[in-house]
Amino acid sequence: MTELQSDDSARAALHSQVVGIVAECTLYDASCLQPDLHFEADLGIDSVILESILASLREHFGLPGGLGGRATTLRELVSVVAAEVDADKALRADGPDTVLTALVSAAMRQTQYRRDQLDLDAHLERDLGVDSVVLTAIVAEAAEELGVPGALPGGEESTTLRELSTRLTAAWLPGASDRTAPAAGHPGAKGADAPIPGTDGAAREPVAPVASEDGWDSRSMKDFLEERDSDLFAKTRSFGAYLRRREDDQLYWYGMPLHSRCANRAVIFDELTGRKREFLMFASNNYLGLANHPEVIEAVCEATRSYGATHTGSRFIGGTNMLHKELERRLAAFKRRPACIVYPGGYAANLGAISALVKSYDTLVVDKLNHMSILDGAKLSGAARRIYRHNDMADLERVLERGAESSGGTLIVADGVFSMHGDICDLPGILRLARTYGARVLIDDAHATGVLGARGSGTSEHFGLKGEVDLELGTMSKALAGMGGFVVGDEEVVEYLRYYSNSYVFAANIPAGVAAGLIAAIDVLEAEPERVKRLWTNIGALRTRLLDSGFDLENSESAILPIRIGDERQAMEMGRAVRARGLFCQTVVFPGVPLGDARLRVSVTCEHTPEDLDLAADIFRDAARETGVLRADR
């Protein structure tokens, strides 16, 4: 085939694709779309429909922009698209841009952004909502396309796609800046002799351990996120070997089963040693001790006897009884808001509320340290996601100002209490900026309900801003001692959520016994406000002891006290030393926190005695000295 014939074939294929997209947008049969018919005069395609066509063309061909308003016939439109495609190809032909092109393609697939939404100089996190997990996936996919190793030491330091491309080009294609494209046979060249791993039917080698001189496997869970292979389960074998090594060293012991109630002390079966043991319990979110209250337990039992074990249905289809209605009424009254909707879980509440309200043409603005359920709700919504630096109101304003011209709505979402850090969101600052820029606000009070405020009703009460937050979300599996999640707000918004939250409409409801126990828990909380006071007495006592010992507790202002260590190995070794001394708390590593930010997460409850707190402080200090987290003389 001559070069001219090849160009004609490509133009015909492009023409066919353009016609198909116009037909899809207008519902015309393709045979009616003759090349020289005028869009408006002959086909009735007005400016609104034409903009929809242009948007679909930009998305289909991955074009950064252009196309706007220049074509009045199909022939002209095909010419405009062809010119833009040719210009885009010319840009991609530049040598270093081979990597940039692969990154942009991977970013489009991983984020669902159109090409025109991916500004190469936009900040990955703040402007594009690309966090470290998504960035890992983008780099891995680009590496797969180019057939090069995906590891990039320091790659997370890149703040834009262009900067990331420069780093990757230097690492993957040395000397690429001196040539226009990878040479034939280079792993980055299409058609190279070496097959791209995982695409030729052959199994890729598992992620290899990187051992230090003392035999330490320096990998983290991040190394298994994007291991690609034609066998979908290959990554599970790689991770399984890594997990067994961590368990053999008694560094991972997540999910150990309790053999008692979870109070200030609990009996736990240690699956690594094969024996039961009583521990001081500092890993429970039972902040107010309501999970063990006799009135709560009796309410659960009585309702279960009356209504059965469960409903086997969603709220719309046989899954609602009067206890659910009463629970929603009581939660709304407790939060002092007009209405409430109860979801099967707190995770489901964030997924359902965010995806119901925020659409692809809207913007979701989130704090960098928000809970994963908020991030997953953002992904499900398809909206543009913008991340602002943690509790940084100047950065939040910059993000809001940059998106002020957007035609869609904006929802700001933040944790009330940040679950791995224990600090509180700057609610007054968030509300001030939301009013200025016309945004709505959702605050996730999962770890604030029952903890913040004189009545324990959450973040807005803590700041004296009751009724000012558009939506308050909470979980009932923590201080309220049950299961489920909820959202409170104006009645018309809550009713909308009932019909448009898929995690509510299409999911089974919490059992009646759980609902009854939650109502009883609210009764106790309101009748015994001293539980909240006792909790804060305990928080202050342990916090003071830990700070006096020299621990870094960051900016914690809640029942969550993070002992920040940083190094993942040292954090796990301190966790092991703490457990050996009879205290149970959480060792948090990636993906619970970013690499380099590992910590022990300590949860205080009102059930802890002064003796418990003193013993815990001694255990943390001694374990830290043993592992080098603290100097021996501290």
Secondary structure, 3 states (H helix, E strand, C coil): CCHHHHHHHHHHHHHHHHHHHHHHHHCCCHHHCCCCCECCCCCCCCHHHHHHHHHHHHHHHCCCCCCCCCCCEHHHHHHHHHHHHHHHHHHHCCCCHHHHHHHHHHHHHHHCCCHHHCCCCCCCCCCCCCCHHHHHHHHHHHHHHHCCCCCCCCHHHCCCHHHHHHHHHHHHCCCHHHCCCCCCCCCCCCCCCCCCCCCCCCCCCCCCCCECCCCCECCCHHHHCCCCCCCCCHHHHHHHHHHHHHHHCCCCCCCCCECCCCCCEEEEEECCCCEEEEEEECCCCCCCCHHHCHHHHHHHHHHHHHHCCCCCCECCCCCCCHHHHHHHHHHHHHHCCCEEEEECCHHHHHHHHHHHHCCCCCEEEEECCCCHHHHHHHHHHCCEEEEECCCCHHHHHHHHHHCCCCCCCEEEEEECECCCCCCECCHHHHHHHHHHHCCEEEEECCCCCCCCCCCCCCHHHHCCCCCCCCEEEEECCCCCCCCCEEEEECHHHHHHHHHHCHHHHCCECCCHHHHHHHHHHHHHHHHCCHHHHHHHHHHHHHHHHHHHHCCCCCCCCCCEEEEEEECHHHHHHHHHHHHHCCEECEEECCCCCCCCCEEEEEECCCCCCHHHHHHHHHHHHHHHHHHCCCCCCC
